[in-house]
Amino acid sequence: MDDGGDLTATVHKIMHGVRDESVDWASSVLDNPLACCSEIIGGTEETTTGVMRLRSLEAKGLLRYPVIAVNDSPTKRLFDNPIGTGQSALDGILRATGILLAGKRVVVAGYGQVGSGIAMRARGMGCEVIVVETSPVRALMAAMNGFRVTDMVEASEIGDLFITATGNINVIRAEHFERMKSGAILANAGHYDVEISKKDLERLAKSVERVSEYMTRYVMRDGRELYLLAEGRLINLVAAEGHPPEIMDLSFSLQALAVKFLLENKGQLERRVYTLPAEIDDLVARSKLETMGVKLEKLTDEQLRYLSEWSIGT
């Protein structure tokens, strides 16, 4: 089971004979890491970024075993990402800063499943939300959902709070820091600590001070002060407890069922990235609804025939 693709990358470096610092632990822990890795039946991946790396391995013909993209299952991406991260990211920011969100201009970089959830919840807290997006489809979606959409250069001049959620590197960098107003706050909810360029911040700052457990102040050469939260790492995990259990139970159920699926289909799956069958998603969703006391409507026999018969027409 993987979360972010690091374990999968490490295993594949071993299997492909790549030697670097990230795989040295394997030589010291395992007598024969290559033999151990070759016995892997399959894997699962929990995150959007991790799935991106898996698909890259698959596209290059380097994937050595089947992997279930748990992140792509509807009961993961439609709940864990927008609802879980949407809430826990703002929770982490509030714990780290104690600021009032109402009235703030919040710049959300990325309008995928995570960014859209953050944007929606920030708006619900009374924020003016500006979305920065590279995908024309997602940018259009954000605009039609009522958000202001622009590039980071323009957004950097007006934002009070910046939240990255892209899975990419250096989303906010030197040319953006140079335009920000004094007091701007920077937080990451996307991928590790690479989305906000700490190297650029340190290079542009005349002084750096840790002002609280989760907040570092960078004083620019012109006197402006920028505040980086949680050292640029995932704000919901560093400054808060991550997702509530009412969301994580969906993802964990999918992970367990994905492992069961791999075992039941051992030797029958190709070396590629798979999505779990829809019936597994339905099973998880139905189980969750039962715990919530929610009833489902049932189709009548007449309705089932209407949906399945091609000759009925409109």
C-alpha positions, -999 to +999 in steps of 0.1 A: +000+000+000+014+034-010+006+070-004+024+094-027+042+069-049+075+069-029+074+032-019+065+022-055+093+044-069+118+029-044+108-007-052+110+000-090+145+016-086+156-016-069+140-038-095+155-018-124+189-016-107+189+021-100+213+031-072+207+063-052+203+074-016+165+067-016+171+030-019+201+025+003+178+015+032+168-016+013+203-030+011+208-026+049+174-040+059+169-068+034+194-096+026+183-097-010+160-067-018+158-076-055+145-111-047+120-097-022+107-071-046+103-097-074+078-115-052+054-086-051+019-096-062+006-060-067+002-026-051-023+001-043-020+039-044-039+063-023-031+097-038-035+117-070+003+124-072+011+088-067-012+077-095+004+102-118+038+085-111+022+051-117+008+061-150+042+074-160+058+041-152+031+023-171+035+046-201+072+040-202+068+002-200+086+001-166+057-010-143+067-044-129+034-054-113-003-045-114-013-016-092-048-005-081-053+033-083-075+035-052-074+073-056-094+070-088-123+052-072-154+075-068-157+067-031-122+080-027-118+110-050-153+124-045-150+124-007-115+120+007-100+146-016-125+175-018-144+170+015-116+156+037-088+178+025-111+207+020-119+207+057-086+195+072-065+220+052-085+250+065-084+234+100-046+232+098-044+268+087-066+281+115-047+261+141-014+274+128-024+311+126-056+318+145-067+342+117-102+352+108-110+337+073-140+359+067-131+387+044-098+373+033-087+369-003-077+333-006-057+321-036-061+284-043-036+270-068-051+240-085-088+232-090-087+195-090-105+173-065-085+188-036-083+224-047-120+226-056-129+213-021-107+239-005-121+267-026-157+257-019-151+256+019-131+288+019-160+306+002-183+291+028-162+307+055-167+341+039-135+343+018-131+359-016-116+330-035-093+333-065-084+302-084-051+296-103-052+268-128-033+256-159-060+233-172-085+251-194-112+227-185-107+230-148-103+268-151-136+269-169-152+248-143-139+272-115-151+302-134-186+287-140-187+278-103-184+315-096-147+318-087-124+344-100-098+327-122-064+342-131-027+334-132-004+334-102+013+367-112-019+386-109-031+366-079+001+372-060-006+409-059-040+406-042-040+375-021-040+374+017-037+336+020-022+313-006-030+275-006-013+252-032-030+220-042-014+210-075+010+181-069+037+200-089+069+218-079+075+255-075+040+266-080+047+298-060+082+311-066+104+342-067+084+363-092+053+358-071+070+364-037+083+397-051+047+409-058+030+398-026+017+422+000+033+423+034+016+398+058+007+373+031+004+337+044+016+306+024+003+271+029+005+238+010-022+211+008-009+194-023+023+174-024+051+173+003+071+205+006+079+213-031+049+234-042+061+266-025+097+273-034+115+276+000+148+281-018+135+313-035+120+325-002+153+321+016+172+337-012+150+368-013+147+372+025+171+393+046+160+374+077+142+342+086+125+336+120+105+308+134+077+327+151+056+298+163+055+260+160+040+260+126+049+295+112+081+309+098+084+346+090+105+357+060+114+394+060+121+405+024+148+430+016+122+457+012+108+451+046+077+430+036+069+400+057+057+367+043+046+338+065+052+302+055+031+276+074+043+241+084+076+246+065+057+242+032+047+206+041+011+194+041-007+218+064-036+194+073-011+167+085+015+189+101-007+215+119-038+193+123-048+157+125-056+151+088-090+139+077-118+130+101-124+093+105-158+097+089-140+103+056-110+080+061-131+049+066-141+051+030-105+052+018-093+025+042-122+002+031-112+007-005-075-001+003-084-033+021-108-044-007-081-035-033-056-059-016-083-086-015-089-080-052-052-084-060-050-116-040-081-131-056-068-122-091-031-132-085-014-140-118-044-129-139-037-091-140-013-074-164+014-050-154-007-019-155-027+006-135-062-006-126-093+010-112-114-010-088-146-025-102-177-004-097-194-030-076-167-025-049-174+012-049-211+005-045-204-019-016-183+007+002-209+034-004-238+012+006-220+002+038-213+039+046-250+049+040-261+022+064-240+036+092-255+070+085-290+057+086-296+068+050-322+049+029-318+043-008-347+044-033-352+012-053-361+010-090-393-008-098-393-036-123-410-013-148-383+013-143-355-013-148-372-025-180-374+011-192-337+017-186-326-015-203-349-019-233-336-002-264-369-005-283-390+016-258-377+049-271-383+083-255 
